[in-house]
Amino acid sequence: MMSFAIERLQRDELDEARAVLAGACAFDDAAAVAGEKLFEPGPHGAPTAFVAREGGAGTAIGVAAVGARWLRVLAVAPAARGRGVGSALLARAEDAMRAAQPVTARALGEPGNYLAPGIDERNADAIAWLERRGWTRGAERNTNVLVDVRTNPRVSSARAAELAAAARAHGYQIRRGHAGDVAGLIAAIAAGFGGAWPHEIARALAFDPPGVHVAIDLQSGDYSGFAAHDGNNQGLGWFGPAGTWPDHRGKGLGEALLLACLVDVAAAHDRCEVAWIGPRPFYEKAAGIVGERRFWPMTKSLAPLEPR
């Protein structure tokens, strides 16, 4: 039986953790966003990360991270599987999620800082492994869609400019967000949409250049719509969040903002991934869909820890 020890993961051990994720995660590019998932905060605060080491002080063979009641990531090096490492990491992660009250733990989909909106349906081994440990699938799968941004005639700087010009004809300016938008835009999104969106928008605005585009009502100067990319899973070219305030819908702002973001993503990627897909016909019409990924949301009810 392999001996191992589990301890808190430190930021200077990130390269070791990234190596584990690179070898263990076949369906999500967890290694590319390892620092974000293991150490960066979400809307609910900073995460807690763990590392399993062979022999107690040897090679890192597993990692896990928890953000509030979400299991952000859990991975074990393939050569170390079947020896209790994953179960031990999961137990530590579940303890961290319990806090002082009963909680429903959720896998991967922490709003504002998620690797994926659930477990990729192709990852049958991980799904079955969690089910054996008391986790259950949700009633419906979540879906991400993929948009071609490199060879797609509907995704170009010229078309983005045409859509921005059409918006201006309706009385709106489409422009890239900047540092001067941080306070006002985030406050407006918090009031109009809420949830984790302000957190993701703040992260996308911190990009260089910012991964946020906004629509401004030229008469009032108010924010009318917004769209972002790389506010979550930074560097992977994921789109969202995006929204248009009700009084300004039906003016083509959503399509113009989407295209502005897709052109940005095309500078570094062949495809853009739209997470937690909402109005699928909108994306089909605006840019086309070339593929999709589906995920099972998984949960587990956790009782509070017994007093020691």
Buried (B, 14 or more C-beta within 10 A) or exposed (E): EEEBEBEEBEEEBBEBBBBBBBBBBEBBBBBBBBEBBBBBBBBBEEBBBBBBBBEEEEBBBBBBBBBBBBBBBBBBBEEBBEBBBBEBBBBBBBEBBBEEEEBEBBBBBBBBBBBBBBBBBEBEEBBEBBBEEEBEBBEEBBBBBBBBBEEBEBBBEEBBBEBBEBBEEBBBBBBBBEEEBBEEBBEBBBEBBEEBBBBBBBBBBBBEEBBBBBBBBBEEEBBBBBBBBBBBBBEBBBBBBBBBBEEBEEBBBBBBBBBBBBBBBBEEBBBBBBBBBEEEEBBEEBBBBBEEBBBBBBBBEBEEEEEE
